[in-house]
Amino acid sequence: MMNLIRADFYRIRKSWVIYATFAVALIASIGLIVLVHLTEPPIRGTFNLNGVDIIVPTIINGVNGIGFLMQIPHFLLTILVLPLVFCVAVPIFTDKTVKNDIAFGMSRTKLYASKLIEMAILITLLFLLYVGAGTLLATIIGGFGAVSPGFWASLLQALGLQLFLLISLGCLAIFLGLAIKKPAVLTELYFVFILLPTIIAIIAALININLSWLLHFDLMSNIHRAGSLIQIDAYNILIILGAGAAWMALSSAAGIAMFRKAEIK
């Protein structure tokens, strides 16, 4: 399986899509810090973006920069997960190397697992680039800043939770990528799935049924919630971990079952 992963990364490195995706994350990270740095203090503070509060720091430094950047991934990185699928999963049906691997006895479960590992690696690199580039620039502008007791523990907790949820989203994206071969349909269903709990809760509310608890399984809102550098209580941590684990387990199980029966020409 490791040979397959290495071969896939050799192929992925030749794709312009992967460079474009990482470039967008880099530009967005640096651009957000520059934008806040150039903004006049009177218009800084808290603003609402699609029903979500975003706190804009009054002073740019490393601490405030990373806190600001971690409020945005549920908008930006959830979108950037999609083009990664076109690099990792979609080519599998035209990849003769994969067909040969199956012919020579490699199990389809291992092949599917290799795609999950590749996706997790790419998402981790994308996430670290996004958070790291902007934080580095903010530190250059204003220093890192003073940290409160427990800051590093809270930071690692928030980063870990966000990354876990993004990888869970990647598992869902791999399932959709291998199940659907049409890019336009894949794109539409991808956004439907990540918004599915919200869509169901809204429809239920229109007919006077309270299914607001489904929002606990909404990946986008959980990614935003996890990005808070304020210590999250144990209840919210369990909700976040449960939502991520549920999406990861269900999409992976369904994906493996589907891939075992898929025809690879």
Buried (B, 14 or more C-beta within 10 A) or exposed (E): BEEBBEBBBEEBEEBEBBEEBBEBBBEBBBEBBBEBBEEEEEEBEEEEEEEBEBBBBEBBBBBBBBBBBBBBBBBBBBBBBBBBBBBBBBBBBEBEEBBEBEEEEBEBEEBBBBBBBBBBBBBBEBBEBBBBBBBBBBBBBBEBBEEEEEBEEBBEBBBEBBBBBBBBBBBBBBBBBBBBEEEEEBBEBBEEBBBBBBEBBBEBEEEEEEEEEBBBBBBBBBBBBBBBBEEBEEEBBEBBBEBBEBBBEBBBEEBBEBBEEBEBE
